[in-house]
Amino acid sequence: MRALQLARIAVEAESLRLCHTAQRNAIHIVLGVGSLGFVLGAIIFCHVAAWCWLIISWDPSIAALIIAGADLVLAAVLALVAMRSSPRRVEAEALALRRQALDHVATSLTIPALATQLLPFATRLLRRR
């Protein structure tokens, strides 16, 4: 029954990893949505302030291009920060445990290994009859 125990360990490790991954993603989504409102408000006020300041010095079309360029740079920086989220240690360990258990399941599912594990089960069935 060692193969079944290893398969159970692999399933438990995978469910632990998926649970923590889902929890991490849910936290990211909630925090992202919450901060989005504040960011949008701040961007609107910064745009108004920058527009008022730039319109004094430059033509309105150049001021609009400056604000658009700054927005693109800010968007690129935020996208890079968002893409740097990496799995936590518990998720990596659960994934490694699952892989190791599945490797052991594959090696223990040979005919002699299965025969030695099923032999006591078969003898109990025959004794009951």
N, C-alpha and C positions, 0 to 999 in steps of 0.2 A: 504493500500500500504506500510505499515511499513516493511513487510517481504521483499518486493522488494528493499526498501531503504537499509535495512541491508545487503541483498545479494550484492547490488552494492558497499556498503562500504567494504564488505569482498573482493570483486574482486579488488577494488582499492588498498586495503592494501596489498593484495597478489602481485599485479603487482608492487607496490612500493618496496616490499621486494625483489622480483625477479630482479628488475632493479638494486638495490643496490648490491645484491649478484653477479650479472653478472659483474657489474662495478668493484667490488672488485677483482673478479677472473681475469678479463682482466688486471687489473693493476698488479696483482701478476705474471701473465704470461709474460707480457712485461718486467717487472723488472727482472724476473728470467732468461729470454732468454738473456737480455742485460748483466746481470752480469755473465752469463755462459761463455762467451768468455774471460772475464778478469780472471775468476777463472781458466779456463783451461790453460791460458797462465802462470798464477802465479804457478799453480801446476806443470807444465812442468819445469819451471825454478827452483822451489824448489826441484823437484826430481833430476834434474841435479846437483844442488849444494849439496844436501844431499848425492847423490851417490859419488860424488868426495870426500866429506869429510869422508864418511864411508869406502870407499874402501882403504883409507890410513891406517885405524885402524883395520879393520876386513876383513875376507874373503868375496869375492863378493856375495856368496850365502847368507851369514848372513846379509850382507848389504841390499840385496833385500828383505829379510824377515822383516827387521826392517822398511823399507819404506812401504811395504805392510800393516804391522800392523798399522802404523801411518795413512795410507790412510783409513783403516777400521774405526778407531776411529773418524777421521774427518768426514767420511760419516755418521756415527751414530749420531754425534752431529748436523750436518746439517739437517738430517732427522727429528730429534726431534724438531728443531727450525721451520721447515716447517710445522709440524703437529700442532703447537700451534696457528695457525691462527683462531681467533674466530670471530663470527659475530659482526658487530657494533651495537650500541644502536638503531639506526633507524630501522635496520632489525629486531631486537628483538621486538621492539614496534609495528612494522607493523604486525609481526606474532601474537602477543598477540591481536591486534585489530581485525585481521581476525578471530581468534578463538572465540573472544567474540561476534563478529557480527554473525558468523555462529551458535553459541549457541543460540543467540536471535532469529535467523531465525527459528531454529528448534522449539523453544517454541511458536513462534507466528504463526506457520502454523497449528494450531488446527482448527477444523471445525467452532467453533463460531468466532474465530478471522478472518478467511477467509470470513465468511458470513458477518461480519460487515464491512469488507473492500470492498467486492464485491457488497454489497447492493446499495450504491450510483451509482455505475457503471451500475448495472442492471436497476435501476430506470431511469437513463438518456437514456438508450437504449429503454426502453418501452415508454418514453415520445416522443421520436423522431418519433416513428411509429404512 
